[in-house]
Amino acid sequence: MKSSLYLTMFLLCSGLGAQAATLKYFYDFNKLNGNLSSLNDNNLAGPNAGSATFSGSGWMNYTNGYEGLGYDSRTNGGQLTLGSSSTGLGLNTTEGFSLSIAVKDYSPGNTSSSAIWKSILTFTSGNSQNMYLQKDSGDASTAGAWAAYCGGNVGNWANLTISKDSFSNIIITFQNGELNIYLDGQKKITASGVNFTGDVQSLKLASTANTTMDDLQLYAGVLNDGEIAALAANPALPVPEPATATLGLLGLASLCMRRRRS
């Protein structure tokens, strides 16, 4: 019993001191009817998180997602943008930010001798810098590579395979020039000195990337290892707020103390 008590107190102290990420946006896309008027009903993170805008045709494609509907980028549609140059996203590169999203690949492959790259996710800063995740459609026998760019290639996943039969979880964390990208909880890209600075003004989702995306979550701060593992297991379930996690650890510590006394 003593060892379990020590473990619980260690976890409690660790939880109290951790700089856990805080959820700012969560779009599940389940209430979509194809047009912009239904989009902001899908933001589950509260009224202060901001809203989405839409450019292009004004029509958003959707299909079966991870749970319910998902954002379909396989056919031409408008460009989905979270935030704007005037409102921003309420995120900055100093404190850091994290993105989690469920992704299914629909790349048809091609016979071209050169890569056919499509941007999937594009972050824009107040300093007019862009950081984006791209994918190549590949060919008939080889899965296309995925890469992160910010004024140049800052990391790539050679021959990465994103399933066409089920959803995978992609997580991006960024703070003070350090970029990490995870696939299903496993780190695939890490880069330092990435030139992306200032406030994060917007996030754009592709409209022609042959990809279905669902359960988009944006966090202020950098997700820790436990949060990344939890999202990889279920990208539709947000990680607990810091206060909620701390209360849970307090309850566990109290239970252990009561059992030890009895």
C-alpha positions in Angstrom: 0.0 0.0 0.0 2.9 2.4 0.8 4.3 2.1 -2.7 1.0 2.8 -4.3 0.6 5.9 -2.1 4.0 7.2 -3.1 3.2 6.6 -6.7 -0.1 8.5 -6.4 1.5 11.4 -4.7 4.2 11.5 -7.4 1.6 11.7 -10.1 -0.3 14.3 -8.1 2.8 16.5 -7.8 3.6 16.0 -11.5 0.1 16.9 -12.5 0.1 20.1 -10.4 3.3 21.2 -12.0 2.6 20.2 -15.6 2.0 22.8 -18.3 -0.9 20.9 -19.9 -2.4 22.0 -23.2 -5.8 23.8 -23.2 -8.5 23.0 -25.8 -9.4 26.1 -27.9 -11.3 24.6 -30.8 -12.9 21.2 -31.5 -14.8 20.7 -34.8 -16.5 17.3 -35.2 -18.3 18.2 -38.4 -21.3 16.1 -37.4 -23.8 18.9 -38.0 -22.8 19.8 -41.5 -25.3 20.1 -44.3 -22.8 21.2 -46.9 -22.8 24.9 -46.4 -21.1 27.4 -44.2 -24.2 28.3 -42.1 -24.0 24.9 -40.3 -20.2 24.9 -39.8 -19.9 26.9 -36.6 -22.4 24.7 -34.8 -19.7 22.1 -34.9 -17.3 24.1 -32.7 -17.6 22.3 -29.3 -15.0 24.3 -27.4 -17.2 27.2 -26.3 -18.3 30.6 -27.5 -14.9 32.3 -26.9 -13.0 30.1 -29.3 -13.8 32.1 -32.4 -15.5 31.0 -35.6 -14.7 29.6 -39.0 -14.8 31.3 -42.3 -15.1 29.9 -45.8 -13.8 31.1 -49.2 -14.2 29.7 -52.6 -17.5 28.2 -53.8 -19.2 28.5 -50.4 -20.0 24.8 -50.4 -18.2 22.3 -48.1 -17.9 18.7 -49.1 -18.5 16.1 -46.4 -18.6 12.3 -46.2 -18.5 9.5 -43.5 -16.0 10.5 -40.9 -14.3 9.0 -37.8 -17.5 9.4 -35.9 -20.4 10.8 -37.9 -19.5 13.2 -40.7 -16.1 14.3 -41.9 -14.6 17.0 -44.0 -14.1 15.7 -47.5 -11.3 17.2 -49.6 -11.5 14.8 -52.5 -13.4 17.1 -54.8 -13.3 20.8 -55.5 -15.0 22.9 -52.8 -14.5 26.1 -50.9 -11.5 26.6 -48.7 -12.2 26.0 -45.0 -10.3 28.5 -42.8 -10.3 28.8 -39.0 -9.4 32.3 -37.8 -8.6 35.3 -40.0 -6.1 38.2 -40.3 -8.4 40.3 -38.1 -9.4 37.9 -35.4 -6.6 35.4 -35.3 -6.8 32.0 -33.5 -5.8 33.1 -30.0 -2.6 31.0 -30.3 1.1 32.0 -30.4 4.3 30.4 -31.2 6.0 31.3 -27.9 3.6 29.5 -25.6 3.1 26.9 -28.4 0.1 25.2 -29.9 -1.0 21.7 -30.9 -3.3 20.2 -33.5 -4.9 16.8 -33.5 -6.9 15.4 -36.4 -8.3 12.1 -37.7 -7.3 11.5 -41.3 -8.2 8.9 -44.0 -6.2 8.8 -47.2 -8.0 8.6 -50.6 -5.0 9.1 -52.9 -5.7 7.5 -56.2 -2.1 7.2 -57.2 -0.7 8.5 -60.5 1.7 7.5 -63.3 3.5 10.8 -63.3 7.3 10.7 -63.0 7.3 13.7 -60.6 5.5 14.1 -57.3 2.1 15.7 -57.3 1.9 17.5 -54.0 -1.2 18.8 -52.3 -1.2 20.9 -49.1 -3.5 19.4 -46.4 -3.1 21.8 -43.4 -1.7 25.3 -43.6 -0.9 27.5 -40.6 -0.3 31.3 -41.2 1.3 33.6 -38.7 0.9 37.3 -38.1 4.4 37.7 -39.6 3.0 36.3 -42.9 4.8 33.0 -42.6 3.3 29.7 -43.6 3.9 26.3 -42.2 2.1 23.4 -43.9 1.7 19.7 -44.1 1.7 18.3 -47.7 1.2 14.9 -49.3 2.1 13.4 -52.6 -0.5 11.1 -54.3 2.1 8.5 -55.0 1.8 6.0 -57.8 0.0 2.7 -58.4 2.4 0.7 -56.3 3.9 3.1 -53.7 2.3 5.3 -51.1 3.0 9.0 -51.5 5.4 10.7 -49.1 4.2 13.3 -46.6 6.2 16.3 -45.7 6.2 19.4 -43.5 7.3 22.7 -45.1 8.1 26.2 -43.8 10.1 28.1 -46.3 11.6 24.8 -47.2 11.3 21.1 -46.4 11.6 20.7 -42.6 10.8 16.9 -42.4 9.3 14.1 -44.4 7.8 10.6 -44.0 9.2 8.6 -46.8 6.7 5.9 -48.0 4.4 6.7 -45.2 1.1 4.9 -45.5 -2.1 6.4 -44.2 -4.9 3.8 -44.3 -7.6 4.1 -46.9 -9.8 1.7 -44.9 -9.7 3.4 -41.4 -8.7 6.7 -39.8 -5.3 7.5 -38.5 -4.5 10.3 -36.0 -2.1 13.0 -36.8 -0.8 15.4 -34.1 1.3 18.5 -34.7 3.0 20.4 -31.8 5.0 23.6 -32.2 6.8 25.9 -29.8 9.6 28.4 -30.3 10.8 26.9 -33.6 10.5 23.2 -32.6 8.1 21.2 -34.7 7.0 17.6 -33.9 4.5 15.5 -35.9 3.1 12.2 -34.7 1.2 9.5 -36.5 -1.0 7.3 -34.2 1.1 8.4 -31.2 4.5 7.7 -32.8 6.8 10.6 -33.5 7.6 10.8 -37.3 9.0 14.3 -37.8 11.0 16.5 -35.5 12.7 19.8 -36.5 14.3 22.7 -34.7 14.9 26.3 -35.8 11.7 26.3 -37.9 11.1 29.9 -39.0 7.5 30.3 -37.9 6.9 33.2 -35.4 4.4 35.4 -33.8 0.6 34.9 -33.3 -1.1 32.1 -35.2 -3.6 33.9 -37.4 -5.3 31.0 -39.3 -5.5 27.4 -40.1 -6.6 26.3 -43.6 -7.8 22.8 -44.6 -7.3 21.6 -48.1 -10.1 21.4 -50.6 -8.5 19.1 -53.2 -6.1 16.8 -51.2 -7.9 13.5 -51.7 -8.2 13.2 -47.9 -11.1 13.0 -45.4 -10.5 14.8 -42.1 -12.5 14.7 -38.9 -12.4 15.7 -35.2 -10.1 18.7 -35.6 -8.8 19.8 -32.2 -6.6 22.9 -31.6 -4.9 23.4 -28.3 -3.0 26.3 -26.7 0.3 24.8 -25.4 2.1 21.6 -26.3 0.5 18.3 -25.7 2.4 16.0 -23.4 3.2 12.3 -24.0 0.1 11.1 -22.1 -2.2 13.4 -24.0 -0.7 12.4 -27.3 -1.3 8.7 -26.5 -4.9 9.4 -25.4 -5.7 11.2 -28.7 -4.0 8.5 -30.7 -6.3 6.0 -29.1 -9.4 8.1 -29.7 -9.0 11.4 -31.7 -12.7 12.2 -31.1 -12.2 12.5 -27.3 -10.5 15.7 -26.1 -7.9 15.5 -23.4 -9.0 16.7 -20.0 -8.6 20.4 -19.0 -5.7 20.9 -16.6 -8.0 21.6 -13.6 -10.1 18.4 -14.3 -7.0 16.3 -14.5 -5.6 17.7 -11.2 -8.9 17.1 -9.5 -8.9 13.5 -10.6 -5.4 13.0 -9.2 -6.5 14.6 -5.9 -9.4 12.2 -5.7 -7.1 9.2 -6.3 -4.6 10.4 -3.7 -7.5 10.9 -1.2 -8.8 7.3 -1.9 -5.3 5.9 -1.3 -5.0 7.8 2.0 -8.4 6.5 3.2 -7.5 2.9 2.3 -4.1 3.2 4.1 -5.8 4.5 7.3 -8.4 1.7 7.2 
